Each structure stands twice: as C-alpha cells, then as structure tokens.
Amino acid sequence: MAGLVALLPVAAFAQGSISGVVKDTSGAVLPGVTVTMTQAQTGAVRSVVTDGEGAYLVSNLPPGPYRLEASLQGFRTYVQT
C-alpha cells in the first residue's frame, strides 16, 4: 500500500483558505482524494475532493489550528496537524 503526500502551500487568514496538491510518493498527482480539515478547538469538519490535477481548496475557514487528513482507497492515509 503506497503512501499519500499532501503538498500544502498554506494560506490561512481570518476566514481564510487552505489549498494544495496531493501526490503519491513517486510524485504523481492523485485525483479523487478526500481531504478533510478538522478545526482542533471546535471539532468543525470540512471535506473536499481533489480535482483531476490533484488540487484542492478549502475556503472560508475560521482561524485556528487544523488537522488535515488525506485519504484514498488503496493508499495509506496522510495526516498533518
């Protein structure tokens, strides 16, 4: 089972957004990955699915620390806090 690598050029501001591209360990982009953001203090959850180029955007996020989880069947789940 291969691992996911979430590349995260992060931009998080008041009511900001987080975006990035999900790739596997060989560097290939992965469409169809579910990216879930969980706000650490409130437990609020937002999920999106990567597009055909492995890109995702989670917008209108309240400020605060988040847990990112990227999952796709056949791959190990990637988690970053």
PDB file of N, CA, C and O in Angstrom:
ATOM      1  N   MET A   1       0.849  -1.163   0.000  1.00  0.00           N
ATOM      2  CA  MET A   1       0.000   0.000   0.000  1.00  0.00           C
ATOM      3  C   MET A   1       0.895   1.226   0.000  1.00  0.00           C
ATOM      4  O   MET A   1       1.727   1.381   0.894  1.00  0.00           O
ATOM      5  N   ALA A   2       0.743   2.082  -0.967  1.00  0.00           N
ATOM      6  CA  ALA A   2       1.559   3.287  -1.088  1.00  0.00           C
ATOM      7  C   ALA A   2       1.048   4.375  -0.169  1.00  0.00           C
ATOM      8  O   ALA A   2      -0.086   4.324   0.309  1.00  0.00           O
ATOM      9  N   GLY A   3       1.900   5.362   0.074  1.00  0.00           N
ATOM     10  CA  GLY A   3       1.517   6.465   0.935  1.00  0.00           C
ATOM     11  C   GLY A   3       1.141   7.698   0.142  1.00  0.00           C
ATOM     12  O   GLY A   3       1.602   7.893  -0.982  1.00  0.00           O
ATOM     13  N   LEU A   4       0.307   8.521   0.731  1.00  0.00           N
ATOM     14  CA  LEU A   4      -0.055   9.812   0.157  1.00  0.00           C
ATOM     15  C   LEU A   4       0.893  10.866   0.686  1.00  0.00           C
ATOM     16  O   LEU A   4       1.356  10.779   1.823  1.00  0.00           O
ATOM     17  N   VAL A   5       1.180  11.848  -0.121  1.00  0.00           N
ATOM     18  CA  VAL A   5       1.954  13.000   0.314  1.00  0.00           C
ATOM     19  C   VAL A   5       1.118  14.224  -0.021  1.00  0.00           C
ATOM     20  O   VAL A   5       0.844  14.479  -1.194  1.00  0.00           O
ATOM     21  N   ALA A   6       0.709  14.980   0.978  1.00  0.00           N
ATOM     22  CA  ALA A   6      -0.073  16.185   0.722  1.00  0.00           C
ATOM     23  C   ALA A   6       0.873  17.370   0.717  1.00  0.00           C
ATOM     24  O   ALA A   6       1.489  17.688   1.735  1.00  0.00           O
ATOM     25  N   LEU A   7       0.984  18.013  -0.412  1.00  0.00           N
ATOM     26  CA  LEU A   7       1.807  19.209  -0.509  1.00  0.00           C
ATOM     27  C   LEU A   7       0.905  20.396  -0.265  1.00  0.00           C
ATOM     28  O   LEU A   7      -0.106  20.571  -0.944  1.00  0.00           O
ATOM     29  N   LEU A   8       1.269  21.197   0.693  1.00  0.00           N
ATOM     30  CA  LEU A   8       0.374  22.198   1.217  1.00  0.00           C
ATOM     31  C   LEU A   8       0.936  23.595   1.183  1.00  0.00           C
ATOM     32  O   LEU A   8       1.476  24.051   2.191  1.00  0.00           O
ATOM     33  N   PRO A   9       0.835  24.305   0.062  1.00  0.00           N
ATOM     34  CA  PRO A   9       1.164  25.720   0.140  1.00  0.00           C
ATOM     35  C   PRO A   9       0.035  26.384   0.933  1.00  0.00           C
ATOM     36  O   PRO A   9      -1.029  26.669   0.384  1.00  0.00           O
ATOM     37  N   VAL A  10       0.267  26.621   2.194  1.00  0.00           N
ATOM     38  CA  VAL A  10      -0.808  27.036   3.088  1.00  0.00           C
ATOM     39  C   VAL A  10      -0.967  28.548   3.117  1.00  0.00           C
ATOM     40  O   VAL A  10       0.004  29.295   3.229  1.00  0.00           O
ATOM     41  N   ALA A  11      -2.202  28.970   3.013  1.00  0.00           N
ATOM     42  CA  ALA A  11      -2.564  30.364   3.230  1.00  0.00           C
ATOM     43  C   ALA A  11      -3.774  30.355   4.139  1.00  0.00           C
ATOM     44  O   ALA A  11      -4.886  30.088   3.683  1.00  0.00           O
ATOM     45  N   ALA A  12      -3.583  30.641   5.408  1.00  0.00           N
ATOM     46  CA  ALA A  12      -4.688  30.624   6.356  1.00  0.00           C
ATOM     47  C   ALA A  12      -4.776  31.986   7.031  1.00  0.00           C
ATOM     48  O   ALA A  12      -3.868  32.390   7.757  1.00  0.00           O
ATOM     49  N   PHE A  13      -5.851  32.672   6.789  1.00  0.00           N
ATOM     50  CA  PHE A  13      -6.082  34.002   7.335  1.00  0.00           C
ATOM     51  C   PHE A  13      -7.436  33.992   8.018  1.00  0.00           C
ATOM     52  O   PHE A  13      -8.116  32.966   8.020  1.00  0.00           O
ATOM     53  N   ALA A  14      -7.850  35.132   8.608  1.00  0.00           N
ATOM     54  CA  ALA A  14      -9.186  35.213   9.175  1.00  0.00           C
ATOM     55  C   ALA A  14     -10.160  34.867   8.055  1.00  0.00           C
ATOM     56  O   ALA A  14     -10.142  35.491   6.994  1.00  0.00           O
ATOM     57  N   GLN A  15     -11.001  33.880   8.292  1.00  0.00           N
ATOM     58  CA  GLN A  15     -11.891  33.358   7.243  1.00  0.00           C
ATOM     59  C   GLN A  15     -11.093  33.112   5.975  1.00  0.00           C
ATOM     60  O   GLN A  15     -11.444  33.603   4.902  1.00  0.00           O
ATOM     61  N   GLY A  16     -10.028  32.357   6.104  1.00  0.00           N
ATOM     62  CA  GLY A  16      -9.098  32.116   5.013  1.00  0.00           C
ATOM     63  C   GLY A  16      -9.333  30.801   4.306  1.00  0.00           C
ATOM     64  O   GLY A  16     -10.413  30.214   4.368  1.00  0.00           O
ATOM     65  N   SER A  17      -8.289  30.361   3.635  1.00  0.00           N
ATOM     66  CA  SER A  17      -8.384  29.124   2.871  1.00  0.00           C
ATOM     67  C   SER A  17      -7.071  28.354   2.953  1.00  0.00           C
ATOM     68  O   SER A  17      -6.015  28.906   3.258  1.00  0.00           O
ATOM     69  N   ILE A  18      -7.176  27.079   2.674  1.00  0.00           N
ATOM     70  CA  ILE A  18      -6.008  26.204   2.600  1.00  0.00           C
ATOM     71  C   ILE A  18      -6.121  25.471   1.271  1.00  0.00           C
ATOM     72  O   ILE A  18      -7.175  24.935   0.929  1.00  0.00           O
ATOM     73  N   SER A  19      -5.019  25.456   0.527  1.00  0.00           N
ATOM     74  CA  SER A  19      -5.026  24.779  -0.765  1.00  0.00           C
ATOM     75  C   SER A  19      -3.746  23.994  -0.923  1.00  0.00           C
ATOM     76  O   SER A  19      -2.775  24.215  -0.199  1.00  0.00           O
ATOM     77  N   GLY A  20      -3.749  23.079  -1.869  1.00  0.00           N
ATOM     78  CA  GLY A  20      -2.556  22.292  -2.121  1.00  0.00           C
ATOM     79  C   GLY A  20      -2.775  21.282  -3.223  1.00  0.00           C
ATOM     80  O   GLY A  20      -3.817  21.270  -3.877  1.00  0.00           O
ATOM     81  N   VAL A  21      -1.784  20.439  -3.419  1.00  0.00           N
ATOM     82  CA  VAL A  21      -1.824  19.364  -4.406  1.00  0.00           C
ATOM     83  C   VAL A  21      -1.425  18.079  -3.697  1.00  0.00           C
ATOM     84  O   VAL A  21      -0.437  18.052  -2.963  1.00  0.00           O
ATOM     85  N   VAL A  22      -2.191  17.017  -3.914  1.00  0.00           N
ATOM     86  CA  VAL A  22      -1.880  15.725  -3.296  1.00  0.00           C
ATOM     87  C   VAL A  22      -1.154  14.860  -4.323  1.00  0.00           C
ATOM     88  O   VAL A  22      -1.607  14.690  -5.455  1.00  0.00           O
ATOM     89  N   LYS A  23      -0.013  14.320  -3.895  1.00  0.00           N
ATOM     90  CA  LYS A  23       0.799  13.452  -4.751  1.00  0.00           C
ATOM     91  C   LYS A  23       1.133  12.176  -4.007  1.00  0.00           C
ATOM     92  O   LYS A  23       1.106  12.138  -2.777  1.00  0.00           O
ATOM     93  N   ASP A  24       1.452  11.123  -4.763  1.00  0.00           N
ATOM     94  CA  ASP A  24       1.925   9.909  -4.118  1.00  0.00           C
ATOM     95  C   ASP A  24       3.430  10.014  -3.911  1.00  0.00           C
ATOM     96  O   ASP A  24       4.040  11.022  -4.268  1.00  0.00           O
ATOM     97  N   THR A  25       4.023   8.985  -3.341  1.00  0.00           N
ATOM     98  CA  THR A  25       5.444   9.042  -3.007  1.00  0.00           C
ATOM     99  C   THR A  25       6.354   9.111  -4.233  1.00  0.00           C
ATOM    100  O   THR A  25       7.523   9.475  -4.111  1.00  0.00           O
ATOM    101  N   SER A  26       5.831   8.765  -5.419  1.00  0.00           N
ATOM    102  CA  SER A  26       6.628   8.874  -6.649  1.00  0.00           C
ATOM    103  C   SER A  26       6.502  10.260  -7.279  1.00  0.00           C
ATOM    104  O   SER A  26       7.213  10.574  -8.233  1.00  0.00           O
ATOM    105  N   GLY A  27       5.595  11.096  -6.746  1.00  0.00           N
ATOM    106  CA  GLY A  27       5.410  12.442  -7.273  1.00  0.00           C
ATOM    107  C   GLY A  27       4.240  12.574  -8.232  1.00  0.00           C
ATOM    108  O   GLY A  27       3.990  13.665  -8.746  1.00  0.00           O
ATOM    109  N   ALA A  28       3.513  11.486  -8.488  1.00  0.00           N
ATOM    110  CA  ALA A  28       2.343  11.548  -9.368  1.00  0.00           C
ATOM    111  C   ALA A  28       1.168  12.190  -8.634  1.00  0.00           C
ATOM    112  O   ALA A  28       0.925  11.886  -7.466  1.00  0.00           O
ATOM    113  N   VAL A  29       0.434  13.079  -9.315  1.00  0.00           N
ATOM    114  CA  VAL A  29      -0.728  13.718  -8.698  1.00  0.00           C
ATOM    115  C   VAL A  29      -1.849  12.704  -8.559  1.00  0.00           C
ATOM    116  O   VAL A  29      -1.952  11.759  -9.341  1.00  0.00           O
ATOM    117  N   LEU A  30      -2.685  12.912  -7.556  1.00  0.00           N
ATOM    118  CA  LEU A  30      -3.755  11.967  -7.256  1.00  0.00           C
ATOM    119  C   LEU A  30      -5.124  12.645  -7.266  1.00  0.00           C
ATOM    120  O   LEU A  30      -5.459  13.367  -6.327  1.00  0.00           O
ATOM    121  N   PRO A  31      -5.916  12.423  -8.312  1.00  0.00           N
ATOM    122  CA  PRO A  31      -7.293  12.910  -8.298  1.00  0.00           C
ATOM    123  C   PRO A  31      -8.163  12.024  -7.414  1.00  0.00           C
ATOM    124  O   PRO A  31      -7.838  10.860  -7.182  1.00  0.00           O
ATOM    125  N   GLY A  32      -9.267  12.575  -6.923  1.00  0.00           N
ATOM    126  CA  GLY A  32     -10.224  11.791  -6.150  1.00  0.00           C
ATOM    127  C   GLY A  32      -9.877  11.555  -4.699  1.00  0.00           C
ATOM    128  O   GLY A  32     -10.511  10.731  -4.040  1.00  0.00           O
ATOM    129  N   VAL A  33      -8.882  12.260  -4.184  1.00  0.00           N
ATOM    130  CA  VAL A  33      -8.503  12.125  -2.774  1.00  0.00           C
ATOM    131  C   VAL A  33      -9.443  12.976  -1.918  1.00  0.00           C
ATOM    132  O   VAL A  33      -9.692  14.140  -2.233  1.00  0.00           O
ATOM    133  N   THR A  34      -9.956  12.399  -0.851  1.00  0.00           N
ATOM    134  CA  THR A  34     -10.766  13.166   0.092  1.00  0.00           C
ATOM    135  C   THR A  34      -9.835  13.859   1.073  1.00  0.00           C
ATOM    136  O   THR A  34      -9.067  13.206   1.779  1.00  0.00           O
ATOM    137  N   VAL A  35      -9.904  15.183   1.113  1.00  0.00           N
ATOM    138  CA  VAL A  35      -9.102  15.993   2.031  1.00  0.00           C
ATOM    139  C   VAL A  35     -10.058  16.549   3.080  1.00  0.00           C
ATOM    140  O   VAL A  35     -11.008  17.262   2.754  1.00  0.00           O
ATOM    141  N   THR A  36      -9.799  16.217   4.334  1.00  0.00           N
ATOM    142  CA  THR A  36     -10.665  16.636   5.430  1.00  0.00           C
ATOM    143  C   THR A  36      -9.896  17.538   6.376  1.00  0.00           C
ATOM    144  O   THR A  36      -8.812  17.184   6.839  1.00  0.00           O
ATOM    145  N   MET A  37     -10.454  18.696   6.660  1.00  0.00           N
ATOM    146  CA  MET A  37      -9.883  19.644   7.611  1.00  0.00           C
ATOM    147  C   MET A  37     -10.758  19.632   8.858  1.00  0.00           C
ATOM    148  O   MET A  37     -11.970  19.830   8.775  1.00  0.00           O
ATOM    149  N   THR A  38     -10.135  19.397  10.024  1.00  0.00           N
ATOM    150  CA  THR A  38     -10.857  19.412  11.290  1.00  0.00           C
ATOM    151  C   THR A  38     -10.269  20.501  12.165  1.00  0.00           C
ATOM    152  O   THR A  38      -9.077  20.475  12.471  1.00  0.00           O
ATOM    153  N   GLN A  39     -11.088  21.454  12.571  1.00  0.00           N
ATOM    154  CA  GLN A  39     -10.648  22.557  13.422  1.00  0.00           C
ATOM    155  C   GLN A  39     -10.425  21.992  14.818  1.00  0.00           C
ATOM    156  O   GLN A  39     -11.348  21.447  15.424  1.00  0.00           O
ATOM    157  N   ALA A  40      -9.204  22.121  15.328  1.00  0.00           N
ATOM    158  CA  ALA A  40      -8.801  21.468  16.577  1.00  0.00           C
ATOM    159  C   ALA A  40      -9.622  21.916  17.784  1.00  0.00           C
ATOM    160  O   ALA A  40      -9.932  21.095  18.648  1.00  0.00           O
ATOM    161  N   GLN A  41      -9.974  23.171  17.861  1.00  0.00           N
ATOM    162  CA  GLN A  41     -10.645  23.678  19.054  1.00  0.00           C
ATOM    163  C   GLN A  41     -12.141  23.401  19.066  1.00  0.00           C
ATOM    164  O   GLN A  41     -12.720  23.188  20.132  1.00  0.00           O
ATOM    165  N   THR A  42     -12.779  23.400  17.892  1.00  0.00           N
ATOM    166  CA  THR A  42     -14.236  23.249  17.841  1.00  0.00           C
ATOM    167  C   THR A  42     -14.686  21.887  17.326  1.00  0.00           C
ATOM    168  O   THR A  42     -15.823  21.479  17.560  1.00  0.00           O
ATOM    169  N   GLY A  43     -13.795  21.180  16.621  1.00  0.00           N
ATOM    170  CA  GLY A  43     -14.170  19.912  16.023  1.00  0.00           C
ATOM    171  C   GLY A  43     -14.933  20.058  14.716  1.00  0.00           C
ATOM    172  O   GLY A  43     -15.388  19.063  14.152  1.00  0.00           O
ATOM    173  N   ALA A  44     -15.080  21.302  14.220  1.00  0.00           N
ATOM    174  CA  ALA A  44     -15.775  21.529  12.950  1.00  0.00           C
ATOM    175  C   ALA A  44     -15.005  20.852  11.816  1.00  0.00           C
ATOM    176  O   ALA A  44     -13.776  20.912  11.773  1.00  0.00           O
ATOM    177  N   VAL A  45     -15.727  20.210  10.905  1.00  0.00           N
ATOM    178  CA  VAL A  45     -15.116  19.426   9.840  1.00  0.00           C
ATOM    179  C   VAL A  45     -15.551  19.960   8.476  1.00  0.00           C
ATOM    180  O   VAL A  45     -16.724  20.263   8.260  1.00  0.00           O
ATOM    181  N   ARG A  46     -14.587  20.071   7.560  1.00  0.00           N
ATOM    182  CA  ARG A  46     -14.854  20.432   6.161  1.00  0.00           C
ATOM    183  C   ARG A  46     -14.101  19.452   5.287  1.00  0.00           C
ATOM    184  O   ARG A  46     -12.929  19.172   5.538  1.00  0.00           O
ATOM    185  N   SER A  47     -14.760  18.923   4.257  1.00  0.00           N
ATOM    186  CA  SER A  47     -14.123  17.978   3.348  1.00  0.00           C
ATOM    187  C   SER A  47     -14.299  18.418   1.905  1.00  0.00           C
ATOM    188  O   SER A  47     -15.331  18.974   1.530  1.00  0.00           O
ATOM    189  N   VAL A  48     -13.272  18.159   1.099  1.00  0.00           N
ATOM    190  CA  VAL A  48     -13.310  18.397  -0.341  1.00  0.00           C
ATOM    191  C   VAL A  48     -12.629  17.200  -1.006  1.00  0.00           C
ATOM    192  O   VAL A  48     -11.980  16.393  -0.340  1.00  0.00           O
ATOM    193  N   VAL A  49     -12.786  17.097  -2.329  1.00  0.00           N
ATOM    194  CA  VAL A  49     -12.153  16.028  -3.100  1.00  0.00           C
ATOM    195  C   VAL A  49     -11.234  16.674  -4.125  1.00  0.00           C
ATOM    196  O   VAL A  49     -11.605  17.659  -4.763  1.00  0.00           O
ATOM    197  N   THR A  50     -10.020  16.115  -4.286  1.00  0.00           N
ATOM    198  CA  THR A  50      -9.070  16.678  -5.244  1.00  0.00           C
ATOM    199  C   THR A  50      -9.590  16.532  -6.669  1.00  0.00           C
ATOM    200  O   THR A  50     -10.286  15.573  -7.003  1.00  0.00           O
ATOM    201  N   ASP A  51      -9.231  17.512  -7.501  1.00  0.00           N
ATOM    202  CA  ASP A  51      -9.652  17.508  -8.901  1.00  0.00           C
ATOM    203  C   ASP A  51      -8.743  16.610  -9.740  1.00  0.00           C
ATOM    204  O   ASP A  51      -7.919  15.879  -9.190  1.00  0.00           O
ATOM    205  N   GLY A  52      -8.882  16.657 -11.048  1.00  0.00           N
ATOM    206  CA  GLY A  52      -8.112  15.817 -11.953  1.00  0.00           C
ATOM    207  C   GLY A  52      -6.624  16.054 -11.914  1.00  0.00           C
ATOM    208  O   GLY A  52      -5.850  15.223 -12.389  1.00  0.00           O
ATOM    209  N   GLU A  53      -6.208  17.182 -11.351  1.00  0.00           N
ATOM    210  CA  GLU A  53      -4.778  17.506 -11.230  1.00  0.00           C
ATOM    211  C   GLU A  53      -4.287  17.355  -9.798  1.00  0.00           C
ATOM    212  O   GLU A  53      -3.189  17.801  -9.467  1.00  0.00           O
ATOM    213  N   GLY A  54      -5.098  16.727  -8.943  1.00  0.00           N
ATOM    214  CA  GLY A  54      -4.709  16.502  -7.559  1.00  0.00           C
ATOM    215  C   GLY A  54      -4.834  17.730  -6.661  1.00  0.00           C
ATOM    216  O   GLY A  54      -4.400  17.701  -5.510  1.00  0.00           O
ATOM    217  N   ALA A  55      -5.421  18.802  -7.174  1.00  0.00           N
ATOM    218  CA  ALA A  55      -5.514  20.058  -6.420  1.00  0.00           C
ATOM    219  C   ALA A  55      -6.787  20.105  -5.573  1.00  0.00           C
ATOM    220  O   ALA A  55      -7.808  19.509  -5.915  1.00  0.00           O
ATOM    221  N   TYR A  56      -6.693  20.831  -4.459  1.00  0.00           N
ATOM    222  CA  TYR A  56      -7.857  21.052  -3.608  1.00  0.00           C
ATOM    223  C   TYR A  56      -7.814  22.461  -3.045  1.00  0.00           C
ATOM    224  O   TYR A  56      -6.759  23.093  -2.982  1.00  0.00           O
ATOM    225  N   LEU A  57      -8.991  22.945  -2.635  1.00  0.00           N
ATOM    226  CA  LEU A  57      -9.128  24.247  -1.993  1.00  0.00           C
ATOM    227  C   LEU A  57     -10.229  24.129  -0.959  1.00  0.00           C
ATOM    228  O   LEU A  57     -11.356  23.746  -1.274  1.00  0.00           O
ATOM    229  N   VAL A  58      -9.890  24.464   0.292  1.00  0.00           N
ATOM    230  CA  VAL A  58     -10.876  24.532   1.365  1.00  0.00           C
ATOM    231  C   VAL A  58     -10.925  26.001   1.761  1.00  0.00           C
ATOM    232  O   VAL A  58      -9.963  26.540   2.308  1.00  0.00           O
ATOM    233  N   SER A  59     -12.063  26.647   1.477  1.00  0.00           N
ATOM    234  CA  SER A  59     -12.149  28.094   1.708  1.00  0.00           C
ATOM    235  C   SER A  59     -13.095  28.418   2.860  1.00  0.00           C
ATOM    236  O   SER A  59     -13.798  27.550   3.376  1.00  0.00           O
ATOM    237  N   ASN A  60     -13.092  29.690   3.246  1.00  0.00           N
ATOM    238  CA  ASN A  60     -13.931  30.211   4.327  1.00  0.00           C
ATOM    239  C   ASN A  60     -13.716  29.480   5.645  1.00  0.00           C
ATOM    240  O   ASN A  60     -14.668  29.132   6.344  1.00  0.00           O
ATOM    241  N   LEU A  61     -12.435  29.253   5.974  1.00  0.00           N
ATOM    242  CA  LEU A  61     -12.101  28.594   7.241  1.00  0.00           C
ATOM    243  C   LEU A  61     -11.906  29.628   8.346  1.00  0.00           C
ATOM    244  O   LEU A  61     -11.204  30.618   8.143  1.00  0.00           O
ATOM    245  N   PRO A  62     -12.511  29.416   9.502  1.00  0.00           N
ATOM    246  CA  PRO A  62     -12.223  30.282  10.642  1.00  0.00           C
ATOM    247  C   PRO A  62     -10.764  30.097  11.057  1.00  0.00           C
ATOM    248  O   PRO A  62     -10.183  29.038  10.819  1.00  0.00           O
ATOM    249  N   PRO A  63     -10.169  31.116  11.676  1.00  0.00           N
ATOM    250  CA  PRO A  63      -8.772  30.974  12.116  1.00  0.00           C
ATOM    251  C   PRO A  63      -8.648  29.916  13.205  1.00  0.00           C
ATOM    252  O   PRO A  63      -9.593  29.640  13.943  1.00  0.00           O
ATOM    253  N   GLY A  64      -7.462  29.337  13.282  1.00  0.00           N
ATOM    254  CA  GLY A  64      -7.187  28.354  14.322  1.00  0.00           C
ATOM    255  C   GLY A  64      -6.392  27.191  13.778  1.00  0.00           C
ATOM    256  O   GLY A  64      -6.185  27.082  12.569  1.00  0.00           O
ATOM    257  N   PRO A  65      -5.941  26.314  14.674  1.00  0.00           N
ATOM    258  CA  PRO A  65      -5.188  25.134  14.240  1.00  0.00           C
ATOM    259  C   PRO A  65      -6.125  24.081  13.639  1.00  0.00           C
ATOM    260  O   PRO A  65      -7.274  23.931  14.053  1.00  0.00           O
ATOM    261  N   TYR A  66      -5.595  23.363  12.653  1.00  0.00           N
ATOM    262  CA  TYR A  66      -6.373  22.342  11.951  1.00  0.00           C
ATOM    263  C   TYR A  66      -5.605  21.032  11.866  1.00  0.00           C
ATOM    264  O   TYR A  66      -4.376  21.001  11.934  1.00  0.00           O
ATOM    265  N   ARG A  67      -6.362  19.954  11.717  1.00  0.00           N
ATOM    266  CA  ARG A  67      -5.820  18.629  11.414  1.00  0.00           C
ATOM    267  C   ARG A  67      -6.241  18.330   9.979  1.00  0.00           C
ATOM    268  O   ARG A  67      -7.431  18.356   9.664  1.00  0.00           O
ATOM    269  N   LEU A  68      -5.278  18.049   9.112  1.00  0.00           N
ATOM    270  CA  LEU A  68      -5.550  17.697   7.727  1.00  0.00           C
ATOM    271  C   LEU A  68      -5.420  16.195   7.576  1.00  0.00           C
ATOM    272  O   LEU A  68      -4.455  15.594   8.048  1.00  0.00           O
ATOM    273  N   GLU A  69      -6.395  15.593   6.918  1.00  0.00           N
ATOM    274  CA  GLU A  69      -6.339  14.164   6.621  1.00  0.00           C
ATOM    275  C   GLU A  69      -6.642  13.985   5.139  1.00  0.00           C
ATOM    276  O   GLU A  69      -7.643  14.496   4.638  1.00  0.00           O
ATOM    277  N   ALA A  70      -5.773  13.257   4.441  1.00  0.00           N
ATOM    278  CA  ALA A  70      -5.971  12.954   3.022  1.00  0.00           C
ATOM    279  C   ALA A  70      -6.097  11.453   2.881  1.00  0.00           C
ATOM    280  O   ALA A  70      -5.220  10.708   3.320  1.00  0.00           O
ATOM    281  N   SER A  71      -7.201  10.995   2.262  1.00  0.00           N
ATOM    282  CA  SER A  71      -7.410   9.555   2.148  1.00  0.00           C
ATOM    283  C   SER A  71      -7.915   9.179   0.762  1.00  0.00           C
ATOM    284  O   SER A  71      -8.694   9.900   0.139  1.00  0.00           O
ATOM    285  N   LEU A  72      -7.441   8.023   0.304  1.00  0.00           N
ATOM    286  CA  LEU A  72      -7.832   7.462  -0.983  1.00  0.00           C
ATOM    287  C   LEU A  72      -7.695   5.952  -0.868  1.00  0.00           C
ATOM    288  O   LEU A  72      -6.683   5.452  -0.375  1.00  0.00           O
ATOM    289  N   GLN A  73      -8.708   5.227  -1.319  1.00  0.00           N
ATOM    290  CA  GLN A  73      -8.677   3.764  -1.234  1.00  0.00           C
ATOM    291  C   GLN A  73      -7.425   3.230  -1.922  1.00  0.00           C
ATOM    292  O   GLN A  73      -7.084   3.653  -3.027  1.00  0.00           O
ATOM    293  N   GLY A  74      -6.744   2.296  -1.259  1.00  0.00           N
ATOM    294  CA  GLY A  74      -5.524   1.699  -1.786  1.00  0.00           C
ATOM    295  C   GLY A  74      -4.259   2.401  -1.340  1.00  0.00           C
ATOM    296  O   GLY A  74      -3.155   1.957  -1.657  1.00  0.00           O
ATOM    297  N   PHE A  75      -4.412   3.513  -0.594  1.00  0.00           N
ATOM    298  CA  PHE A  75      -3.268   4.281  -0.104  1.00  0.00           C
ATOM    299  C   PHE A  75      -3.375   4.416   1.410  1.00  0.00           C
ATOM    300  O   PHE A  75      -4.475   4.406   1.962  1.00  0.00           O
ATOM    301  N   ARG A  76      -2.240   4.543   2.078  1.00  0.00           N
ATOM    302  CA  ARG A  76      -2.246   4.873   3.499  1.00  0.00           C
ATOM    303  C   ARG A  76      -2.744   6.307   3.644  1.00  0.00           C
ATOM    304  O   ARG A  76      -2.456   7.163   2.808  1.00  0.00           O
ATOM    305  N   THR A  77      -3.486   6.555   4.700  1.00  0.00           N
ATOM    306  CA  THR A  77      -3.994   7.899   4.971  1.00  0.00           C
ATOM    307  C   THR A  77      -2.868   8.789   5.465  1.00  0.00           C
ATOM    308  O   THR A  77      -2.042   8.378   6.279  1.00  0.00           O
ATOM    309  N   TYR A  78      -2.848  10.026   4.955  1.00  0.00           N
ATOM    310  CA  TYR A  78      -1.847  11.018   5.353  1.00  0.00           C
ATOM    311  C   TYR A  78      -2.519  11.953   6.359  1.00  0.00           C
ATOM    312  O   TYR A  78      -3.642  12.406   6.134  1.00  0.00           O
ATOM    313  N   VAL A  79      -1.833  12.241   7.466  1.00  0.00           N
ATOM    314  CA  VAL A  79      -2.366  13.139   8.492  1.00  0.00           C
ATOM    315  C   VAL A  79      -1.298  14.156   8.856  1.00  0.00           C
ATOM    316  O   VAL A  79      -0.133  13.813   9.058  1.00  0.00           O
ATOM    317  N   GLN A  80      -1.715  15.414   8.936  1.00  0.00           N
ATOM    318  CA  GLN A  80      -0.815  16.500   9.359  1.00  0.00           C
ATOM    319  C   GLN A  80      -1.586  17.433  10.265  1.00  0.00           C
ATOM    320  O   GLN A  80      -2.723  17.798   9.964  1.00  0.00           O
ATOM    321  N   THR A  81      -0.964  17.832  11.396  1.00  0.00           N
ATOM    322  CA  THR A  81      -1.615  18.797  12.287  1.00  0.00           C
ATOM    323  C   THR A  81      -0.864  20.103  12.246  1.00  0.00           C
ATOM    324  O   THR A  81      -1.244  21.056  12.926  1.00  0.00           O
TER     325      THR A  81
END
